[in-house]
């Protein structure tokens, strides 16, 4: 199979979901909730099909909206959950996530991506650090909501965002690694996300329908895309 890892490489996998939490995204959020408990088993199965074995798997969730309307509640961020041991805690966190707000897209997805890049990833040479974003709207420019309640004082500009993804000028607090990182974006075409994908290496852009909260996406297809990205050298 093209892209398969035929050597049976064992990896630690970290997956960070960045999910648009505005009202129109209810179908996507409910889909993640329904599939949360099955995610580990199906991801392991998909990785095995591609010739990779998983030593450990961790998942975290970053839900984003708009600082203009939500203030300091614009972004919710979980800890990493080790699966399957923390399945119940993962379920509990997702159960508390509700789709609300929005109506004046775009949203603060770029800030969510930056926070995802700064996650406390595992950093072994064969490990994978997978960030996946779901949104049915465009993204605001970084710092466009600067000055709104709760907006982080230390948020970077676009140049620093790109440097972070490129792993330039790393210090011990940045765990992102060039060989380990992967980015998969599910968002509408002709948005900042598609433009972003064109400038970031090790990234995949999957265009989605802007009008149905990503309700058309099959979760099994998502897992196949993520597993293929994580398995590739």
C-alpha positions, 0 to 999 in steps of 0.5 A: 500500500502506498505510504505504508510503513512496512517495517512495523515501526512502533510509535508513541502517538499524540493527537491534538483535536482543535475543534470549532465550538460555535453553534453550527458545529454541533454535528461535528462535535456530536460525532466526536462525542459518539466516537470518542470511546472507539477512537483508540481501537479504530486508530490502532487498527488503521495504523496496523493496516499501514504497518505501524504499531502504537506503544502509547496514544494520548489525545487532547482537545482544544475547543475554540470560538471567538474572543470578541463574543466569548472573552476568556471562555473563547478557548477550552483546553483539556489535558492529554488523555492516555488511551484507552486508560483515560477513556472515561475522562476523555468521554467526560470532557467531551460530554461537557463540550457544547456547540454555542455562540458564533454567527459572525464568523470567522473564529479564533482557530489560528490561536487554537493551532498555536496552542496546539503546537505548544502542547507537551508532546512526546518527542521520541525520534519515531513518535508522532505529534498530530494536530487536527483542526475541524471548522466550518468557517474561516479564521481570524488573523492572529492578534486581530482580537488583541485587546478583547477580554481574555485574549492572551498577552503572549500570543505571537504574530504570524511570522512567529507562528510560522517559525514555531511550526518550522521549529526555529529557535526552539527552547526546552518549552517547545516540544514540537519536532520537525520529523514528528509533526503532522497537521491535518485541516478539515475546513472550507476551501478558499479560507485562511486555512487553505492558504495556511496549508500551502505554506506549512510542510507536513500538512494536509488540507481536506476541504469541507462544506461550510453549511452543515457543521461538517456533518458530511464527514465520516469519522472512519474516513477521518481516522484513515487520513490521520493514520496515514499521516502519522504512519508516513515517514 
